[in-house]
């Protein structure tokens, strides 16, 4: 029973992170921390790394703290919450940085309709290089976007 509860906690934490990512992206990254996120949209940074990459560190902190705090008592939920957050972060890295933005050219081609739709929704999000006017702020689940926009695959 302990393992089942632990797995459920990991799954709930993982799924909850999509809502956290959506809200953070829409209201913080496109809000008061736009100065860190802006170069991700307008490509004003010529370095391999963007100021936007600081969010990777910012978002890793809750997962790390939960894992550290919970590692002394695995019957408490903290470790499993931290694991769910960390697994979401790893998924985000693979989907967003490797598959969508091709920061390392390893995951290029796919015929998977879901992955193609994810890539298309993200490109529609990046169509706006301004703080306002964006849409489709999610990563794995995305709010329906206006299909009348045309984006090259």
N, C-alpha and C positions, 0 to 999 in steps of 0.2 A: 504494500500500500504506500509506503514511503516513496518508492521510486515513481509510482504513478502520480502522486501529488507533486513531486519534484518536476516531473515532465510537464504537467499541466501548468505549473508556475512558470517554467521556461517559455512555454508556448504563449501564455497570456502576456508575459513581459515582452516577448518578441512582437506580437501583434499590436500591443499597446504602443510600442515604439513607432509604428507607422503613423499613428495619430500624433504622437509627440513630434515626429519629424515634419509632418504636414504643418502643424501649428507653428513650430519653431521656424520653419522655412518661410511661411507666409508672413508671420507677424514679427519675428525677430531678425531673420536674415534679410528680409525685404522691409524691415523696419529700422529700429535704432542701431543695428549692427550691419547695415548696408555697406558701410565703409570696408568691412571685411569680406563681404560677399560680392561686391561690385565687379571685381576683376574676373570673377568666374563667368559673368555675363558679357562684359565688354572686352575681355581679353587684353586689358591694358598692361598686364604684367607679362614681361617677356621671359621671365625665369621659368624653370621647370615646375616650380612650386608657386602656388597662388596664396594670397592672404586668406582666401577662403579655406585653405587647408588647416588653418587654426581651428576650424570647427571640428575637425577630426579629433583633435586633442580635447576640446571642450566637451564633446559628446562621449568621449571615452572615459572621462572622470567618474560619472555615476556608476558605470559598469565595473570599473576597477575598484572603487570604494566598496561597492556591494560585495564583490567577490572577496576582497581582503577582509572585510568585517565578518562576512558569513562563513569564511573558510574554517573558523574555529568551532562552529556548530552547524553542521549540515542539516540538522533538523529544523533550523530556522529558515525562513524564506530568502534571506538576503543573498546568499550565494547563488541561488537559482534565479533570482531576479537579475542579478549581475550577469549571469551566464546568458540569459535571454537578451539583455541589452547588448552584450558583447557579440552574440551571434547575429543580431540585427546589424550592428556596426560592420561586421565582416561581410554580410550580405550586401549592405549598402556599398561598401568598397568594390566588391566584385561587379555589382550591377551598374552603379553610377560611374565609377572611375574607370573600370576596365571595359565593360561592355558598351555603355552609352558614350562616354567621352574618349575611349580608346587611348587612355594615358599610357598604357603599355599595350602594344598591339598583339594581344593574345586571343581575345574573344571578338572576332570580327563578324563573321557571317553566321546567320541563322535563318531558318525558315519557320521557326516557332512563332505562331501568330501572337501569343501573349508577349513575348520578348520584343517583337517588332512593334507592337502597340505601345509598350513601355518606352521604347526608343523614340517613337513618333510623338508621344505625349510630352516627353522631355524636350524634344526639339521645339515643340510649340511653346513650351515654357521659356526656352531660351530665345525665342523670336523677339521678345522684349528685352532690350538691354537697359531698361530704366528700372528704377525702384518700384514704380507702380505699373499696373497694366499686365502683370504676369498672370498666368493661370496654370493649372495642373501642378500643384505644389507637392504632391505625394511622390513616393518612390515606387513602391510595389503595388499599391492600390491607388488609383488616381481618379479624381473627380472628373466626370464627363467634360471633355473640352469641346470647344466649338469646332465641328468637323468641316466647316467651310474654309478653314485655313489650309493652305497647301504647303507642305514641307517636303523637301527632297529627302529620300531615305538615305 
